[in-house]
Amino acid sequence: MGLGRKGSGDGRGRRAAGGGSGTARRVLRVLPGVLIAAGLAFDLLTPPSFTGSPSFSAAPLIAAPLYTLWATALTGVLAVLAVFLLHLHHGTSWTAQGLTELATMVTVAGLALLINRVVRRSGERLASARGIAEAAQRAVLPKPAERIGGLQVSAWYEAAQADAFIGGDLYAVQETPYGVRLAVGDVRGKGLGAVEAVAVVLGAFREAAETEPTLEAVAQRLERALDREGARREGLDAVEGFTTCVLGEIPPESGLLRLLNRGHPEPLLLYGDGDLSVLAPAEPALPLGMGDLGVRPGRAEQWAFPAGATLLLYTDGLTEARDRAGDFYDPAARLRGRVLAGPHALLGALSSDVRRHTGGGTTDDMALLAVGRPVRRRPERRRTERRRTVPVVRRGDDTA
């Protein structure tokens, strides 16, 4: 098993295998001209009772969604001109059949122009909607800096819904008086309701991470924020709204890692030599938003976080990704034994491997967050060479 690297970017990645679609688009772009040429050849090489009108009619209709307005108009003019010249060649220009085919061709060319305008306007609206979605994503789920509190950070988000940029998964990294604190979570549900809950959780985390002394206190703040959000909702969301989440804390200069897991998939800790640990909690805890059930809340646990290690947190979109045989993706098995140069390389290789596993995209939103503790290199000792001093001899004045 090999993990390939991907190109970087905040593009949040949905890059399905597009080689075939790109080839098909190039073929379609030359097809109108081919159809007009084929129609001319067919009409000239067959008896007058046979006609190439279907090819001429198809050419501007195919050009309409692919070409510009002027290119579509030119295709329509060429098709009309071809029909007219062919009937002129056969001497049937002013017959009922010739006039009917010419009128039909003019109508089809006009219809192609109308289709072109509708498609262009729809494309402009889609581009505008995508721009708004990208702006919303940057506001609600901003990309973290590559260096936070002396740690290397990389994040990746992929929404399962086509043409969506944000869903119900979340991540956050923040430097606080208690060290670098982080969160990765998955809000139940889809659509705008899930996005609203994401905004609530992230807002509460950013505030609580700065002021609360423990991860347990941060979790309680998030719980109260979700309770307030659920109180204003109606129906099923008010009853079943919850969020799975992992809260983390990396104190400065300690080599330690604290995690509080509230019903979320277990993080992974990848060491510099390729070894891997699954950071499973000793006592499972319920997700955020279910504290009213009266069970014991989760407690933070502590692990060693040595230099050269990378912490990987993810949502269930990663572990629930399936291949064609229905087998789930196992990140621990796929990553064990791999040595990757830091968080960015890890997420690039992981996202590429998931796409290969599924044969394209995923069926659920997927958020990945990797935090690495860099290896500190000892400063090189500078060798100092002793300079040999040559005594300066003053030459005195010669005396006779």
Secondary structure, DSSP 8 states (H G I E B T S, - for coil): ---------SSTT-----HHHHHHHHHHHHHHHHHHHHHHHHHHHS-TT---HHHHHHHHHHHTTTS-HHHHHHHHHHHHHHHHHHHHHHT-TTSHHHHHHHHHHHHHHHHHHHHHHHHHHHHHHHHHHHHHHHHHHHHHS----SEETTEEEEEEEE-SSTT-S--SEEEEEEEETTEEEEEEEEESS-HHHHHHHHHHHHHHHHHHHHH-SSHHHHHHHHHHHHHHHHHT--THHHHH--EEEEEEEE-TTS-EEEEEEES----EEE-TTS-EEE---SS----BT-GGG-------EEEE--TT-EEEEE-HHHHT-B-TT--B--HHHHHTT---SHHHHHHHHHHHHHHHHHTS--SS-EEEEEEE----------------------------
